[in-house]
Every structure is written in C-alpha cells, then in structure tokens.
C-alpha cells in the first residue's frame, strides 16, 4: 500500500483532508496492523486524501499518564504537539480510543488544539455522505453481531451511536450485551493495565467480558479499539470459542463489504 506521510505531502505542496493517527498498537502490534490496513483501504476507496506522520509519530503518552508518570507524558505530548503544529494539522482521525481521548481532551491544555474524531465516527460520516458504497452481495446482511463499548470511546466521550449506526448500515442483527453503553464493562486493558500483571481477584476482567459476549450467542464481536480487540480475543480463546465467535474491528467489517 502507498500511504503518504505528512513530510511527503508538504514537499509536493498538498494538504490532506485528515491526518490518520495510527498509534502504537496500530503500528507495532501484528493484530492491530490489520485494522490499520483495513482503515487505510477504506480511506483509499472512499477517495479521502489523508496522510500519516510515519516515523515522526510518537506515543501520545496515554499509558505513561495512566501509570502515573506525568513527566514522561508531558515530554511525549510536547514532542507530538510540536510536530502537529509544525504541519498546521487541523483534523485528526484515529482507530484507537486511547489516542482519541488523549489528543482530544488532554492535548489542548498543552497547546495542541485539533478536531479529533474516532474512526467509527468518520466511517459513519463517509457512509451518510455516500462516499462508501457496499458490494451488491453484502455478505454481512442478517449476520448476528454484538458490540463492545470501549471505555475511552463510550463512557469517557459518549460515543455510542456512531459504531452502532455503521453496523446497522450493513443490515446486521445487533444483539446488545447485558452491560452495554454507559453501563458497559471494561475489557481489562485500560488505565495502562495492558502493560502490567493483573492484581489479585477472583476472575480476570477480560474473561468476564468475553463470557458476556458469548452469552449473546452471536457469530461476531465488534470492537473499536485495538486493546479491546486483544483482550476479547484472548478471553474467547480461553473459553475455546474462537471457531464459533470472531472478534473484528468495525473497520475490518466495512473493508470486507466495500466496493
């Protein structure tokens, strides 16, 4: 795939409609790389002019701040803000709710003011504007799916409608989990928990959430966060249900249905 960097676009004098913030997971995690490719494919087919920062993109600092290292967070944030402001970036789209929350809500205090949207919101926008066309066959039609609300997308930023609207546009049968929307349960990775050993308890959070997803008896679990994707996949594998229930990012589902 040919994906332009901001540096390359500046050389040719072009300005992208949107900067795609890939994030650490989308760059380095093998599973999340598939989500990145799926979203980039959608952007290409929808005719969106976009760019990435490439090697100039650093971690937003979210895990450092959540783990209590404020100094490290501010170092990372200032470095990113300097680069983003240097390119006069106005609009950012990201596939990671952690990056979304940090860029949108925490960077302004440090001088980084941008229009930040999550990829599910952007997908809804593209569908409603007719820029995404689905194949005539639409293999997803009628298939049952449940959707897991990411903490940083749902409870932290009240984004509940967009991901569900995107799934409904494919005419899928959406079955909600017992705990959903504002009552949703964390996958177990938030607050930098992804990078440390779990503390003592009766049950792993990702197993609890995987059990709730499996209780819907749907064929697919939709996620909109690379961390959630990993935790839910691990939970479902632990229950030996990976053959019957597949965890997919919403971007991957759309990428398979797009013309």
Secondary structure, 3 states (H helix, E strand, C coil): CCCCEHHHHHHHCCCCCEEEECHHHHHHCHHHHHHHHHHHHHHHHCCCCEEECHHHCCCCCHHHHHCCCHHHHHHHHHHHHHHHHHCCCCEEEECCHHHHHHHHHHCHHHCCCCEEEEHHHHHHHHHHCCCCCECCCCCCCCCEEEECCCCCCCCCCCCCHHHHHHHHCCCCEECCCCCCHHHCCCCCCCCCHHHCCCCCCCCCHHHHHHHHHHHCCCCEEEECCHHHHHHHHHHHHHCCCCCCCEEEEHHHHHHHHEC
